[in-house]
């Protein structure tokens, strides 16, 4: 999906109109927690499954690291979900930019998850299985993918959302938003 500057400006104008006419709601704690908690439980369960199958339970430290990494992911997902669910439904469903960013996040998250699962399974099939290597691989993959995501998203002029917020606060008129260069 290609996004043009004109599409972003039109989206920002729509956002401004919706923000001026509708209220934002504070989402429930559980609604914000669901995604992050699911990822946390899945990550810790997956790592525990493989750590418990090693001889002499040598993967205890890997479980602790998985809990720590999972907690960071849980908090990140909680914050992003809270911001997303506080937007009016019309914006969540109608915004081209929001859909675009959601799609990008899903692709990058699926890539990290797939790489982690494949690496863990491939390493488990070898004679030398080190549970801590799985968590370290996940951490490195998350770190590198995060910076690639930032570089990818930096290509788009999403700072125009600041113009929508300024218009919502009354700092900028809506006619300034609808002007196309």
C-alpha positions in Angstrom: 0.0 0.0 0.0 1.4 3.3 -1.0 0.6 6.4 0.9 0.9 9.9 -0.6 1.3 13.2 1.1 -2.2 14.2 -0.1 -3.7 11.1 1.5 -2.0 11.9 4.8 -3.3 15.5 4.6 -6.8 14.3 3.9 -6.6 11.8 6.7 -5.4 14.5 9.1 -8.3 16.8 8.1 -10.7 13.9 8.8 -9.1 13.3 12.1 -9.4 17.0 13.0 -13.1 17.0 12.2 -13.8 13.9 14.2 -11.8 15.1 17.2 -13.7 18.4 17.2 -17.1 16.6 17.0 -16.6 13.5 19.2 -15.2 12.7 22.6 -12.3 10.4 23.3 -12.9 7.7 25.8 -10.6 6.2 28.3 -10.4 2.4 27.5 -10.8 -0.2 30.2 -7.6 -1.6 31.8 -8.4 -5.1 30.5 -8.9 -3.9 26.9 -5.5 -2.4 26.9 -3.9 -5.4 28.6 -5.2 -8.2 26.4 -2.6 -8.1 23.6 0.4 -7.6 25.8 -0.7 -10.2 28.3 -1.2 -12.7 25.5 2.3 -12.1 24.1 3.8 -12.3 27.6 2.1 -15.6 28.4 3.0 -17.1 25.0 6.6 -16.0 25.2 7.1 -17.3 28.7 5.2 -20.6 28.0 7.2 -21.2 24.8 10.5 -20.6 26.6 9.5 -22.7 29.6 8.5 -25.6 27.4 11.9 -25.8 25.9 13.8 -24.9 29.1 12.1 -27.7 31.0 13.0 -30.3 28.4 16.7 -29.7 28.8 18.8 -32.0 31.0 19.3 -30.8 34.5 17.0 -27.9 34.0 19.7 -25.7 32.7 17.2 -23.2 31.3 16.1 -21.5 34.5 17.9 -18.3 33.7 16.4 -18.2 30.2 12.9 -18.3 31.7 13.8 -15.4 34.0 15.1 -13.5 30.9 11.9 -14.4 29.0 9.8 -13.0 31.8 11.8 -9.8 31.8 11.6 -9.4 28.0 7.9 -10.3 28.1 7.3 -7.7 30.8 8.9 -5.0 28.6 6.8 -6.1 25.6 3.7 -6.2 27.9 4.2 -2.6 29.0 4.9 -1.5 25.4 1.8 -3.1 24.1 -0.3 -1.7 27.0 0.8 1.8 26.2 0.1 1.5 22.4 -3.2 -0.2 23.0 -4.3 2.5 25.4 -3.5 5.2 22.8 -5.2 3.2 20.0 -8.4 2.4 22.0 -8.7 6.0 23.2 -9.3 7.1 19.6 -12.9 7.3 18.5 -14.1 4.2 16.5 -14.6 6.3 13.4 -10.9 7.2 13.4 -9.8 3.6 14.1 -11.8 2.2 11.2 -11.6 5.1 8.8 -8.1 6.4 9.0 -5.8 5.4 6.1 -2.7 6.1 8.2 -3.9 4.2 11.2 -4.6 1.2 9.1 -1.2 1.5 7.4 0.7 1.7 10.7 -1.3 -1.3 12.1 -0.5 -3.3 9.0 3.2 -2.4 9.3 3.3 -3.4 13.0 1.6 -6.7 12.2 4.2 -7.5 9.5 7.1 -6.7 11.8 5.7 -8.5 14.8 4.9 -11.6 12.7 8.5 -11.5 11.4 10.0 -11.4 14.9 7.6 -14.2 16.1 8.4 -16.4 13.1 12.1 -15.9 13.4 12.0 -16.8 17.2 9.9 -19.9 16.7 12.0 -21.1 13.7 15.3 -20.5 15.6 14.0 -22.2 18.7 12.8 -25.2 16.8 15.9 -25.4 14.7 18.2 -25.1 17.7 16.1 -27.7 19.6 16.7 -30.2 16.8 20.4 -30.0 17.2 22.5 -31.9 19.8 23.6 -28.6 21.4 20.5 -26.8 22.8 21.2 -23.8 24.9 17.9 -22.2 26.1 19.5 -18.9 26.9 20.5 -18.6 23.2 16.8 -18.6 22.2 16.0 -15.6 24.5 19.2 -13.8 23.3 18.2 -14.4 19.7 14.7 -13.0 20.4 16.2 -9.9 22.1 18.6 -9.3 19.2 15.9 -9.8 16.6 13.5 -7.5 18.5 16.2 -4.8 18.8 17.3 -5.0 15.1 13.7 -5.2 13.9 12.7 -2.2 16.0 15.3 0.0 14.4 14.4 -1.2 10.9 10.7 -0.4 11.7 11.7 3.1 12.9 13.7 3.7 9.7 10.8 2.4 7.6 8.2 4.6 9.3 10.6 7.6 9.2 10.1 7.6 5.4 6.6 8.9 5.9 5.8 12.4 6.9 3.5 11.3 9.8 4.3 14.5 11.7 1.2 15.9 10.0 -0.7 14.3 12.9 0.8 17.1 15.0 -1.1 19.5 12.8 -4.4 17.6 13.6 -3.7 17.8 17.3 -2.9 21.5 17.0 -6.2 22.0 15.1 -8.1 20.0 17.7 -6.7 22.3 20.4 -7.6 25.3 18.3 -4.0 26.4 17.4 -4.5 25.9 13.7 -7.5 26.3 11.5 -8.9 23.3 9.5 -8.4 25.2 6.3 -4.6 25.0 6.9 -4.9 21.3 7.0 -6.8 20.8 3.8 -4.4 22.9 1.7 -2.4 20.6 -0.5 1.1 21.5 -1.8 
